Amino acid sequence: MAEPTISEVFGSGATVDGSALSIPAAFFTAQGVTISSSTRAETLVAALAKGWAVPLTETARASDLTNRNVTNTYAGQDVISQAGTQYRRDVYSIVLYKVTTLATVDPNDY
């Protein structure tokens, strides 16, 4: 298995160059989001987390420890109470792997 591609992680048609990452609206639509000028930033973050749970699995990483260094796992949901209000909390766990000793996170390593 090879390193995950831009299209695998961000959807078919996704591109990246020296100044921008372009994620097609279809990626978000597949997660249940309709993109518009009023789409909230947190909605997009939630859609990314949900979408990344498919290509960035622990199983995929286990099949190629050399080329797969990021996993995103849906850990489930629970209900918590904060300030008298009940909130459903959906938990995703993003894990970054690097052959090294403990150090500061450098996004360029992944």
N, C-alpha and C positions, 0 to 999 in steps of 0.2 A: 504494500500500500504506500502511496506517495504522500508528500506534504499536501494538506488541504489546499485547494485552489480558491482564488477570490470568488469564483462563481459558486463553488460548493458551499462556502461560508456565508456569502452575501446574496446569493441567488443568480440565476442565469442572466447574463447581460451586465453584471456588475463589473465596473472597471476602476482602476486606480492608476494615477500618474503622479508626477512630482508635486502636484498642488491640490488634488481632490480625490475623494473616494465617492463613486457614484453607485448608489444602491437602487435598483429598479423598484418601482412601486409594487410590482408583482410579488416581491419578497414579502412586503408588509401585508399585502392582500392575502397571501397564503397563511398568514398568522391571524387573519380576521380583522385587519385594520384597513380602512379606506383613507387614503392619503388626500389631504386637502391643505389649503393654506392655514387652516385653524387646527391642524393635528398637533397635539401636545407633544413636547419633547419626551416626557416620561412614557407616553404611549409608544413612541418609537423605540425607546430603551426596552420596554417590556416585550415588544415584538421581536427585537433582536435577541433577547435572552431566550424567548420561546423558540425562535427559529434556530438558534445555535445549538439547542439541545439535540437536534437531529444529526448534524455532521460531526460535532465535536464530542463524541462519546468516549467513555473510558474503554469500551470495547475496541473502537477504532484505534485509539492510542496503543492499547495492548498489542495490536497487530503490527505496529511499527513505532517502536519507542524512539527511533532515531529522528523521524520526520514529523511526528505528531507531538506537539508540546503544550497544547491547550485543550482542556476539556471543559464542558459545561453540562452539568447534571441537574435535572429537576429533582429536588429533594422532597417535594411534597408541599402540603399546606396545613396550616393550623389557624386557629382563631385566637386573637389576643385582645385584651381590653386595655385601652389607653385613654385616660381622661374621661372615663365613663362611656366610651364608644367602643363597640365591637368592630374589629377589623379582621378580614381574612388576609392571611399572609402566605403568599406563594414564594417558595425559596428555591433559588437557583444557585448552584455553587460553581464558580469559575475557578479553575485551578491552572496555574502556569508551572510547567516543568522545565528545569534547566539543569544540565550536568554541571555542578558547581558546589561550592561551599555557600553558607549563608551570606547574602549580600543584598544590596538595594535592588528593587525591581527596575529593570531597564526594558521598556516595551520593545526596543529594537531587537532583543534577544529571542522574540517569539514570532 
